[in-house]
Amino acid sequence: MPFLPSWWPLFLGGGSQVSGAAHSEDADASDPTEDSDVSNGFFEEVDPVKLGDTPNMKRVLDEVACNAILEGWDENTSEADVKAAEDAGDAHVPPYTETHTIANVKVILGSLAVVASILAQFWPGKFPANYTMTAVWVITYAALSTALTVYSYFCESEAVLFAKSNQKSGSSVVVATRLMRFSDVYRIQISKEFAPMDKPLQPLLGLLYPPGSGGPIVDAEWRLGDLFDVDGMLDTVATRKRIRELMRSFEAASSGRAVEPKKSR
């Protein structure tokens, strides 16, 4: 059944364990980023997820990706290394700090829309005596709701993280991800400024943000079968290592030392 995703056999009984193990061995043999001797260190493992639950799998991957970028710890760092650095007085300075401008604007617009809806419902007076003010608040609510939708579409889209560097340069980082329903391919994109991921249903975004207008962009695609095991447990060490390598490629491209890495499929 070629139209089914590659991890579909994991749902089946019988030989799913064997096929999953064989798939994992093939991934380890072909992908140098997944070393079996890498220790989990102090990174906490995430709870297992149900295979096929696309939204939950994407949520877990997004959280690990954002934490790996914001924390900046090397994937080989152990808890002992962290404690030794703290004892020596070498405080770890995260390379990036998350910015909440987009989220704050969305909260403000949403809150104003809620207030407008409450006023439309409970404005003093009896209908139709208060017809004019009721109409004003209803129109205000519709306008604010529309503004919130448009703002989210044009300023956030599929982005899951907006951050700025803690270095003197203060450069920004935008991380966007995609995991389509019934797909087994997780895509991540890292850019310096907001840059929409290519999507046929976003022609207006393409006009407002032409390719290359926001600086260097790196992206990668990974199959879920290479990230999750047969029990739905995410390999956080391998995933963090992939994210950190992609982030290093982005930082090198930003400084003009490297080009965009090829996609991993």
C-alpha positions in Angstrom: 0.0 0.0 0.0 2.4 2.7 -1.2 0.0 5.6 -0.3 0.4 4.9 3.4 3.1 6.6 5.4 6.3 4.7 6.2 5.4 4.4 9.9 2.0 2.9 9.3 3.3 -0.7 10.1 3.9 0.5 13.6 0.1 0.3 14.2 -0.1 -3.3 13.1 0.5 -6.3 15.3 2.9 -9.2 14.8 6.0 -8.0 13.0 5.8 -4.3 13.9 8.5 -4.6 16.4 10.9 -6.2 13.9 10.1 -3.8 11.1 10.4 -0.9 13.5 13.8 -2.2 14.7 15.0 -2.7 11.2 13.9 0.8 10.3 15.7 2.2 13.3 18.9 0.3 12.3 18.7 1.6 8.8 18.3 5.2 10.1 21.2 4.8 12.5 23.4 3.4 9.6 22.5 6.2 7.2 22.2 9.2 9.6 25.4 10.1 11.6 23.4 12.4 13.8 21.8 9.4 15.7 24.7 7.9 17.8 23.5 5.2 20.1 26.3 6.0 22.6 25.1 9.5 23.3 23.7 9.8 26.8 20.5 11.6 27.6 22.4 13.7 30.1 20.2 16.0 32.1 17.6 16.4 29.4 14.2 15.2 30.5 12.5 12.6 28.4 9.0 13.6 27.1 6.0 11.4 27.7 5.2 8.9 25.0 2.6 9.9 22.5 0.1 7.9 20.4 1.5 7.2 17.0 -0.7 8.8 14.4 -1.8 11.6 16.7 -0.4 14.3 14.4 -1.2 17.4 16.5 0.3 15.9 19.7 3.4 14.6 17.9 4.0 18.0 16.4 3.5 19.7 19.8 6.1 17.5 21.4 8.6 18.1 18.5 8.0 21.8 18.6 8.6 22.0 22.4 11.9 20.0 22.1 13.0 22.2 19.1 12.3 25.5 20.9 13.9 24.3 24.1 17.0 23.1 22.3 17.4 26.5 20.6 16.7 28.7 23.6 18.7 26.7 26.1 21.7 26.3 23.8 23.1 23.3 25.7 25.2 21.0 23.6 23.5 17.6 23.0 26.5 15.8 24.7 26.2 17.9 27.9 25.6 15.9 31.0 24.1 16.9 34.4 27.6 16.6 35.9 29.0 19.1 33.4 26.2 21.5 34.3 26.9 21.2 38.0 30.6 21.5 37.5 30.1 24.7 35.6 27.8 26.1 38.3 30.3 25.2 41.1 33.0 27.0 39.1 30.8 30.1 38.9 30.4 29.8 35.1 26.8 30.7 34.8 25.2 29.4 31.6 23.9 32.3 29.4 21.3 31.1 27.0 22.1 32.2 23.5 18.6 33.3 22.7 15.7 34.8 24.6 12.1 34.3 23.4 10.2 37.4 22.4 6.5 37.8 23.0 5.6 40.8 20.9 3.4 38.8 18.5 1.7 36.9 21.4 1.1 40.2 23.3 -0.5 41.9 20.3 -2.8 38.8 19.9 -3.7 38.9 23.5 -4.6 42.6 23.4 -6.7 42.2 20.2 -8.4 39.2 21.7 -9.1 40.9 25.0 -10.6 44.0 23.3 -12.8 41.7 21.2 -14.1 40.0 24.3 -14.8 43.3 26.0 -16.7 44.5 22.9 -18.8 41.3 22.9 -19.6 41.8 26.6 -20.6 45.4 26.1 -22.8 44.4 23.1 -24.6 41.9 25.3 -24.9 43.9 28.5 -24.9 47.5 27.4 -27.4 49.4 29.7 -30.9 49.9 28.3 -33.5 47.9 26.6 -33.7 47.0 23.0 -34.5 48.7 20.7 -33.7 51.8 22.7 -30.0 50.9 22.8 -30.0 49.8 19.2 -27.2 52.2 18.2 -24.7 51.3 20.8 -25.4 47.6 20.4 -24.7 47.9 16.7 -21.5 49.8 17.4 -20.2 47.1 19.8 -21.2 44.3 17.4 -19.3 46.0 14.6 -16.3 46.7 16.9 -16.2 43.0 17.9 -16.3 41.9 14.3 -13.6 44.3 13.3 -11.3 43.2 16.2 -11.9 39.5 15.5 -11.0 40.1 11.8 -7.9 42.1 12.8 -6.8 39.3 15.1 -7.2 36.7 12.3 -5.4 38.8 9.7 -2.6 39.7 12.1 -2.0 36.0 13.0 -2.0 35.0 9.4 0.4 37.7 8.1 2.7 38.0 11.2 2.8 34.5 12.6 1.5 31.8 10.2 3.3 28.5 11.0 6.0 30.1 13.3 6.3 28.5 16.7 9.2 30.6 18.1 10.3 34.2 17.9 13.6 34.9 19.7 16.5 37.3 19.7 20.1 36.7 20.4 21.7 37.6 23.7 24.9 38.6 21.9 25.7 42.2 21.1 24.4 41.7 17.6 21.0 41.1 18.9 19.9 39.3 15.7 16.5 37.6 15.6 15.5 34.0 15.0 12.2 32.7 13.8 11.4 29.0 13.8 8.5 27.6 11.8 7.4 24.0 11.6 4.9 21.9 9.7 3.5 18.4 10.1 0.6 17.9 7.8 -2.3 15.6 8.8 -1.6 11.9 7.8 2.0 12.8 6.9 5.1 11.2 8.4 7.4 14.1 7.5 8.2 16.8 10.0 9.6 20.0 8.5 11.4 22.8 10.4 12.6 26.1 9.1 14.9 28.6 10.8 15.1 32.2 9.5 16.4 35.5 10.6 13.2 37.3 10.0 9.6 36.1 9.5 9.5 34.1 6.3 6.4 32.0 5.4 7.0 28.4 4.5 6.1 27.6 0.9 2.4 26.8 0.8 0.0 27.1 -2.2 -2.7 28.6 0.0 -0.5 31.5 1.1 0.0 33.6 -2.1 -0.4 36.9 -0.2 2.3 36.0 2.2 4.6 35.2 -0.7 4.0 38.7 -2.1 4.6 40.5 1.2 7.6 38.3 2.1 9.5 37.4 -1.1 12.0 34.6 -0.8 15.3 35.8 0.5 14.0 39.1 1.8 14.4 38.1 5.4 18.0 36.9 5.3 19.4 33.3 5.3 16.9 30.4 5.7 17.8 26.8 6.5 15.3 24.0 6.7 15.2 20.2 7.1 12.7 17.4 6.8 12.8 14.4 9.1 10.6 11.3 9.1 8.7 10.5 12.2 9.9 7.0 12.2 13.5 8.3 12.7 12.4 10.4 15.7 9.9 8.2 17.5 10.2 4.6 18.5 7.5 1.9 18.2 6.2 2.9 21.7 5.7 6.6 20.7 8.7 7.7 22.7 10.7 10.6 21.2 14.4 10.2 21.0 15.1 13.6 22.6 18.9 13.3 22.3 18.9 12.6 18.6 16.2 15.3 18.0 18.1 17.9 20.0 21.3 17.0 18.1 19.5 17.5 14.7 18.1 20.8 15.9 21.5 22.0 17.2 23.2 21.1 13.9 20.6 22.9 11.9 20.9 25.9 14.2 24.7 25.9 13.8 24.2 25.8 10.0 21.8 28.8 10.3 24.3 30.8 12.4 27.1 30.0 10.0 24.9 31.0 7.1 24.1 34.3 8.9 27.7 35.1 9.2 28.5 34.1 5.6 30.6 31.0 6.5 28.3 28.3 5.1 25.4 27.6 2.8 22.0 26.1 3.5 22.4 22.4 4.4 20.7 19.8 2.2 17.4 18.5 3.4 17.4 15.2 5.3 14.6 12.8 4.2 
